[in-house]
């Protein structure tokens, strides 16, 4: 099975994050791998979450809180992606030689989109249903998880969306609402069930909550400490994540 187009493009434009896979394979620890890759521990977690979410299967398997900040190893899929990255490195010199001018590389860099949205989930369009001047897009994530995005019909046409199109769903961390596992779902909202993987306290402001979905993808939500206390939210506890379909943005490869 070939790699998803979006993951392949990520490999080409974010070499430092992909190189993290090599360090994880060598070090067997997220903390040590982050140091070797020149990343902070938090940035390493973010990179792993992003890579796992864009892949069809998780690339990194980890044990939170192990010696040295948590043990980690590459999955079989991760080893395959690493081999691809190593082949891309061999081709990089040829690409640089082919560029006629340094401005060529600057142009390519500007065309590669980066986003501030913490949650980037890879999936495929399953259905497009008209909803007035909008469209309700049903998106299938790995292992059959579903979510919906509401975008304008003009956006559907501009992005050339159709059934089977690969997209990335972008959701800001502040748009996710945490609820008990048995909470009633708000009408019209997406609802994904998962497990609290980690809670990162902030000195001033909301806490960062990482949630693992059943398919291995990860969500990052923001919640005030008093809200987490009210929910009795702790690591390892099941949680329900709700968010409006209008808060899901869709992106496609250029």
N, C-alpha and C positions, 0 to 999 in steps of 0.2 A: 504494500500500500504506500503510495507516495505521500509526502508531507503536505499538509494544507498549505495553500499559497500564502496565506497570511503569516504562518510561522516561518516559511522559507524567506519571505521578505524581511521579517524581524531578524533572522539570522544575518542577513546581508547588511542591515543598517545598524544593528546593536551588537557589535562584536564583543564588547566588554562583558555584556550579560551572558552571551553564549559561552564565552571563555570560562565563565564561572562553572560550567558543567565539567570542564577539564579539571579545575581545582577541586571540585567536590569528589570527582573520581579518584584524585590523588590523595586528598586529605581525609576524606571520610567524616568531615565535620563542617558544619555551616560556618562556624566562627573562624576556623583556620582557613577555609576556602575563601571567605570574604576578605580576610587580611591579605591573602596571596593575590586576590584579584583587584585589590585596591578599593574595595567597597566597605561601607559601614555594615554592621550586622543587620540593621534594619533594611538597608538598600538590598542586601543579599536576599532577605526574605521576600521583598517586593519583586525582585527579579525572578525568583523561583516561582512565586505565585503567578506572575505574568506568563512565564514560559509554560507552566502546567495548564493554565487556562486557555492558551492559544493552541496547544497540542491536542490531538484526539485522545491521547492517553497521557497520564502524568509522566513527566520526564525524571522527576526526583522523588525518591521515597525518603521520608525523614521521621525521626523520633524526637519530638519536642522535649527540651529540658534535659537532654543527655549530657554526658561529660563534655566540657568544652563548648556548651551552648546548644547541644543537640546533634546526634549522629545523623548522617545523611549518606545516601548512595544513589547512583543512577539506576533507573529502571532499564529494562531491555530497550524500551523506546528511547530513553535518554542516551544510552550508549550508541544507538543508531544515529540520533541527531548529532551527537558529538563527532561521529565519523564523517557526517556530511559537512560539519563546520570545518573539520580539518582539510577536507577536499576544497572547500571554498577558500581557505587560506592560501592553498597552492595556486588558485586562480586569481587571487587578488593582485599579484604583481603584474599579471597580463592585463588586467583592467586598467591599472595605473599607467601602463605603457601605452595603452590604446587611447587614453585621453589626450586630445590635441592641445588642451590648455587647462590651467588650474581652475579656471572659471567653470569648466565643464563639471568638475566634481562639486563645486559650490552649488551649481544649479540642481544637480541630483539631490544634494543634501536638503535644499529647500523644498523639493517635491515630496520628500519622505515625511509623513505626518507623525508628530508626537502629540500626545494628549495628556491633560492633567487629570483625567478621570482615573480613579484608582482601580475600578473594576472593568476589566476587558475580557469578555467571554466569547470564545469562538463557537460558531454554530452555523447551521444552514437554514435557509428560508423553507418553511414547511407549507405555509398558506398565506395568501394575501386577501383580506376581506375588506371591501369598501365600507367606509363609515362616514357618510357625509362627504365633506371635502378632505377627510383624512383616510388613511388606510390602517387597518389593524394587522400587523405583521406577526405571524406565529413563527417563532424561532425554535428549532430543535438543537439542544446542546448535546454533547456526548452522552451516551447511555440513555438517551430518550428523555432527558429532562426538557421541559418546555417553559418558555417565557414569551410574553407578548410585548410588542413595541407599537406605539401609536405615533405615526408620522404623517405629514401632509402627502396628498396624492402627488403633488409636484416633486416632492423629495423621492418618492418611489420611482418616478419616471427618471429623474435626474441621476439617481444611483443605478438605474437600469436593473432594479430588483425583480426577480421572478423566482418561482419555486426551484429550489436547489442551489440558489446563489449562496456562496460562502460570505459571511459577514462577521464583524465583531460588534457585539453589544457593549456600549459604553455606559456605565452607571456611576455617578459620583457617590462617594462613600456617605456623604451627608443626606443622600436621598433614600437610604435604606432604613426601614423601621424594624426594630427588633421586638419580637413578641414571644410569649411562652409557646411551647410546641403544640399545645392544644387550643390556641386562640382562634377566634372566629376570623375568617378572612374578609377584609374590606372588599365590598363589591367593586369589580373592575380592576382590582390590584393583582399583581403577580404575587405568588407565594412560593418560596423555596424553603424546604426544610434542610437543616444541617446540624453540625455540631460545633460548639465553640472550641476553637483550637488554641487561641491565645488572646489574652487581654493585655494591651500595652497601656499602662497608666501615663497620663500626661500631667506635667506640673501645673499647668494652667489651661483649662479647656477640656473638651470631650476626650474620652478614651478611645483607642483604636481597637476594634474587635475583629479578629480574623475568624471566619466561619468556613469550615470544610463541608462541601456538598457531597452527596453520595457518589457522584461521578468523579470525584477527586479534584474538581475545580474549587477555587477559593474566592470568597467574597470578603471585602473589607468594609466594615461599617463604623460610623462614629456614634458614640452614645455618651451622654453625661453620666458621671459617676453615680448620682442619685438615682438615675433611671436603671442602671445596672443593679444597684442595691435593691430597688423595688422589685425587679424581675428575679432577684436572687441568681443573677447570671454568673456562672463560674466556668472555668475551663473544663471541657469534657461534657458539658450539659447540652442536651438537644435544644434547638432554638428555631424559631420560624422567622423568616425574613420577608417582609412585604414591601412593595414599592409599586408606584403607579406605572402603567404602560407608557404614559406620556413622558416619564423620566428615563426611558431607555432610548439612547441615541444609537444609530446604526452607522457603521463605517464599512467601506469596501476598498479593495486594493485599487491603486491608480492604474 
